[in-house]
Amino acid sequence: MTSDTSYALVRQADDADRQAVLDVLTEAFVDDPLVCWIFPEASERGRLQSHFYRPLLTHPAGEAYLAGRREGASVWLTLATGEAPHGEHPDVPETGESSARLRALGQALAQRHPDREPHLYLPCMGVISGRQGAGLGSAMLRHRLARADADGLAAYLEASSPRSRALYLRHGFEDLGEPVRVADSPLLRPMWRRPRR
C-alpha cells in the first residue's frame, strides 16, 4: 500500500458536497461484488446506487466526509441505544429482484446490528478506482475514530470484502460473530471496535 499524504486531507462534507459524496460512493462500489449482487443490471446500477446512498446523507444522525480531492467518501451515523440505523429506509424505487434483495439483506443485517449501547455506524466508505490503496480509507477512519475514542463511542460496520475487512482490522475492529449471507450474496462481516483511551 502506498501512502500519498497530499491526498489524505479529510473534511466533513456540507450540503454543497452532497453530489460529490454520492458520485464518489457510486464510482467506488459500481463493480463491488455485493453491489453487483444487489443491483445486477449494470445499466441501472449507478442510478440505483445513488438512490440508495442519498437517504444516508440526510439522516438526522449522519455525517459525511470527503477525503483527498473528492476521491474518498464516508458516511457515519451516531446511533443511540436501541436506535435502528435506517428506520424506514426506502426501497429501491422499482419493484423486482433488486428491491427484494435489498430488503432481504437489510432485514438480515438489522437482526445482527448491535443496539445495546450508543455507537457509530459506518454504512459506507469508498475510494474511487485509481486511488484505492493510497491511504484515503485509513485517513477517513483515523479522522472519525479519533473523535469516537475521545467521546468513548464504540463503532460498528459490515465489511463487504476481504480487502476492506483487512483495513478495518488494522484500525482496531474485530469480527462480531459469523458472517451474514442472504441466498447467494457475497459474505458481509459484522465488525465492532471498542473505543481506545
C-alpha positions as CSV (number, residue, x, y, z in Angstrom):
1,M,0.0,0.0,0.0
2,T,1.4,3.4,-0.9
3,S,0.5,6.4,1.1
4,D,0.3,9.8,-0.5
5,T,-0.2,12.3,2.3
6,S,-1.0,15.1,-0.1
7,Y,-4.3,13.4,-0.7
8,A,-5.1,12.5,2.9
9,L,-6.9,15.7,3.8
10,V,-10.3,14.7,5.3
11,R,-13.1,17.2,5.8
12,Q,-16.7,17.0,6.8
13,A,-18.9,17.4,3.8
14,D,-21.6,20.0,3.7
15,D,-24.8,20.3,1.7
16,A,-22.9,21.7,-1.3
17,D,-20.8,18.5,-1.3
18,R,-23.8,16.1,-1.3
19,Q,-23.5,15.2,-5.0
20,A,-19.7,14.8,-4.7
21,V,-20.2,12.2,-1.9
22,L,-22.9,10.4,-4.0
23,D,-20.6,10.3,-7.0
24,V,-17.6,9.0,-5.1
25,L,-19.6,6.2,-3.4
26,T,-21.3,5.3,-6.6
27,E,-18.0,5.1,-8.5
28,A,-16.2,3.3,-5.7
29,F,-18.8,0.5,-5.5
30,V,-20.0,0.2,-9.0
31,D,-18.0,-3.1,-9.5
32,D,-18.2,-4.3,-5.9
33,P,-19.5,-7.9,-5.7
34,L,-22.1,-7.1,-3.2
35,V,-23.4,-4.1,-5.1
36,C,-23.4,-6.1,-8.3
37,W,-25.5,-8.8,-6.5
38,I,-28.0,-6.3,-5.2
39,F,-28.2,-4.4,-8.5
40,P,-27.4,-7.0,-11.2
41,E,-28.5,-4.8,-14.1
42,A,-25.3,-2.9,-15.0
43,S,-27.0,-0.2,-17.0
44,E,-29.1,0.8,-14.0
45,R,-26.6,0.2,-11.2
46,G,-25.2,3.7,-10.8
47,R,-28.7,5.3,-10.7
48,L,-29.9,2.8,-8.1
49,Q,-26.8,3.1,-6.0
50,S,-27.2,6.9,-5.9
51,H,-30.8,6.5,-4.8
52,F,-29.7,4.0,-2.1
53,Y,-27.0,6.3,-0.7
54,R,-29.0,9.6,-0.8
55,P,-31.0,9.0,2.5
56,L,-27.8,8.4,4.4
57,L,-26.7,11.9,3.6
58,T,-29.9,13.4,5.1
59,H,-30.1,11.1,8.1
60,P,-30.6,13.2,11.2
61,A,-27.7,11.4,12.9
62,G,-25.4,11.3,9.8
63,E,-22.1,12.9,9.0
64,A,-20.5,12.6,5.6
65,Y,-16.8,13.1,4.9
66,L,-14.7,13.7,1.8
67,A,-11.0,12.7,1.5
68,G,-8.3,13.9,-0.8
69,R,-9.5,15.8,-3.9
70,R,-13.0,14.3,-3.6
71,E,-11.6,10.8,-4.2
72,G,-12.9,9.2,-1.0
73,A,-16.1,9.5,0.9
74,S,-17.6,8.0,4.0
75,V,-20.9,8.3,5.9
76,W,-21.2,7.8,9.7
77,L,-24.3,7.6,11.8
78,T,-24.2,8.2,15.5
79,L,-26.8,5.9,17.0
80,A,-28.3,5.9,20.5
81,T,-29.0,2.8,22.5
82,G,-31.8,0.8,20.8
83,E,-31.8,3.1,17.7
84,A,-32.1,1.3,14.3
85,P,-29.6,2.5,11.7
86,H,-32.1,3.1,8.9
87,G,-35.5,3.3,10.4
88,E,-37.9,3.1,7.5
89,H,-35.1,3.0,4.9
90,P,-36.8,3.4,1.5
91,D,-36.5,0.6,-1.0
92,V,-35.2,1.0,-4.5
93,P,-37.9,2.8,-6.5
94,E,-38.6,-0.2,-8.7
95,T,-40.1,-3.5,-7.6
96,G,-38.4,-6.7,-8.6
97,E,-35.2,-8.5,-7.9
98,S,-33.1,-5.6,-6.7
99,S,-35.7,-4.4,-4.3
100,A,-36.3,-7.9,-2.9
101,R,-32.6,-8.5,-2.5
102,L,-32.1,-5.1,-0.8
103,R,-35.0,-5.7,1.6
104,A,-33.8,-9.3,2.5
105,L,-30.2,-8.1,3.1
106,G,-31.5,-5.1,5.2
107,Q,-33.6,-7.4,7.4
108,A,-30.7,-9.9,7.9
109,L,-28.3,-7.0,8.8
110,A,-30.8,-5.4,11.1
111,Q,-31.0,-8.6,13.1
112,R,-27.3,-8.5,13.7
113,H,-26.8,-4.8,14.3
114,P,-25.8,-4.3,18.0
115,D,-28.1,-1.9,19.8
116,R,-27.3,-2.2,23.5
117,E,-25.1,0.9,23.6
118,P,-24.6,4.1,21.7
119,H,-22.2,3.7,18.9
120,L,-21.0,5.0,15.5
121,Y,-22.2,3.0,12.4
122,L,-20.2,3.2,9.2
123,P,-22.7,2.1,6.5
124,C,-20.4,3.0,3.6
125,M,-16.9,4.2,2.9
126,G,-15.4,4.1,-0.5
127,V,-12.5,5.4,-2.6
128,I,-12.6,5.8,-6.4
129,S,-10.7,3.4,-8.6
130,G,-7.2,4.5,-9.2
131,R,-6.9,5.9,-5.7
132,Q,-7.6,2.8,-3.8
133,G,-4.6,1.7,-1.7
134,A,-3.3,5.2,-1.4
135,G,-4.3,5.7,2.3
136,L,-7.5,7.6,1.9
137,G,-9.6,4.9,3.6
138,S,-7.2,4.9,6.5
139,A,-7.2,8.7,6.7
140,M,-11.0,8.7,6.9
141,L,-11.0,6.0,9.6
142,R,-8.3,7.7,11.7
143,H,-10.1,11.1,11.4
144,R,-13.5,9.9,12.7
145,L,-12.4,7.2,15.1
146,A,-10.1,9.7,16.9
147,R,-13.2,11.7,17.8
148,A,-15.1,8.5,18.7
149,D,-12.3,7.5,21.1
150,A,-12.4,10.9,22.7
151,D,-16.2,10.6,23.1
152,G,-15.9,7.0,24.4
153,L,-18.0,5.6,21.5
154,A,-17.7,2.2,20.0
155,A,-18.0,1.7,16.2
156,Y,-19.8,-0.9,14.1
157,L,-19.7,-1.7,10.4
158,E,-20.1,-4.6,7.9
159,A,-17.1,-5.4,5.8
160,S,-18.1,-6.4,2.3
161,S,-14.8,-7.8,1.1
162,P,-11.6,-9.4,2.4
163,R,-9.7,-6.2,1.5
164,S,-12.0,-3.9,3.5
165,R,-12.0,-6.4,6.4
166,A,-8.2,-6.3,6.5
167,L,-8.3,-2.5,6.5
168,Y,-10.8,-2.4,9.4
169,L,-8.8,-5.0,11.4
170,R,-5.8,-2.7,11.1
171,H,-7.8,0.1,12.7
172,G,-9.0,-1.9,15.7
173,F,-12.2,-3.5,14.5
174,E,-12.8,-7.2,15.4
175,D,-15.2,-9.7,13.8
176,L,-18.6,-9.7,15.6
177,G,-20.0,-13.2,15.2
178,E,-20.4,-15.2,12.0
179,P,-20.6,-13.5,8.5
180,V,-24.0,-12.6,7.1
181,R,-25.2,-14.1,3.8
182,V,-28.6,-13.9,2.1
183,A,-29.2,-16.5,-0.6
184,D,-26.2,-16.4,-2.9
185,S,-25.0,-13.0,-1.9
186,P,-21.3,-12.3,-1.0
187,L,-20.5,-12.5,2.7
188,L,-20.8,-9.5,4.9
189,R,-18.7,-9.5,8.0
190,P,-20.1,-7.5,11.0
191,M,-17.3,-5.8,12.9
192,W,-17.1,-4.0,16.2
193,R,-14.5,-1.6,17.6
194,R,-14.3,-0.6,21.3
195,P,-13.1,3.0,21.9
196,R,-9.5,3.4,22.7
197,R,-8.5,5.5,25.7
